[in-house]
Amino acid sequence: MGSLVKRTQQVEKNKRLLAIGVTAAGVATCFLTPFIGVPVLVASAYLGWDWFKFRAKNGMRF
């Protein structure tokens, strides 16, 4: 049972870091080239929503 919890926590951590990284890249790109940065921000919004759904589905506290 413990390994399942650790696996879930690792998946959550990976999803969180990916969402944060894409958001940071999108914000940095928006200042340089907005026509590329806006789609990256849309992708980061999707990844953030995916992370949120994962946490809610697995009953993780915020």
C-alpha positions as CSV (number, residue, x, y, z in Angstrom):
1,M,0.0,0.0,0.0
2,G,2.9,2.4,0.8
3,S,4.3,2.1,-2.7
4,L,1.0,3.0,-4.2
5,V,0.9,6.2,-2.2
6,K,4.5,7.0,-3.1
7,R,3.7,6.4,-6.8
8,T,0.6,8.7,-6.6
9,Q,2.7,11.4,-4.9
10,Q,5.4,11.1,-7.6
11,V,2.9,11.4,-10.4
12,E,1.4,14.5,-8.7
13,K,4.8,16.1,-8.3
14,N,5.6,15.5,-12.0
15,K,2.3,17.0,-13.1
16,R,2.8,20.0,-10.9
17,L,6.4,20.7,-12.0
18,L,5.4,20.3,-15.7
19,A,2.5,22.8,-15.2
20,I,4.8,25.3,-13.4
21,G,7.5,25.0,-16.0
22,V,5.2,25.5,-19.0
23,T,3.6,28.4,-17.2
24,A,7.0,30.0,-16.6
25,A,8.0,29.4,-20.2
26,G,4.7,30.9,-21.5
27,V,5.0,34.0,-19.4
28,A,8.6,34.6,-20.5
29,T,7.7,34.0,-24.1
30,C,4.7,36.3,-23.9
31,F,7.0,39.3,-23.3
32,L,9.2,38.4,-26.3
33,T,6.7,37.0,-28.9
34,P,3.1,37.2,-27.8
35,F,1.9,35.1,-30.8
36,I,3.9,32.1,-29.5
37,G,3.4,32.9,-25.8
38,V,-0.4,32.9,-25.8
39,P,-0.7,29.3,-27.1
40,V,1.9,28.2,-24.5
41,L,-0.2,29.8,-21.8
42,V,-3.3,28.0,-23.0
43,A,-1.3,24.7,-22.8
44,S,-0.2,25.6,-19.3
45,A,-3.8,26.2,-18.3
46,Y,-4.8,22.8,-19.5
47,L,-1.8,21.2,-17.6
48,G,-2.8,23.1,-14.5
49,W,-6.4,21.8,-14.8
50,D,-5.1,18.3,-15.3
51,W,-3.0,18.6,-12.2
52,F,-6.0,20.0,-10.2
53,K,-8.2,17.1,-11.4
54,F,-5.6,14.5,-10.4
55,R,-5.4,16.0,-6.9
56,A,-9.1,16.1,-6.5
57,K,-9.6,12.6,-7.8
58,N,-7.0,11.1,-5.5
59,G,-8.3,13.1,-2.4
60,M,-5.1,15.0,-1.9
61,R,-5.2,18.0,0.4
62,F,-4.1,21.4,-0.9
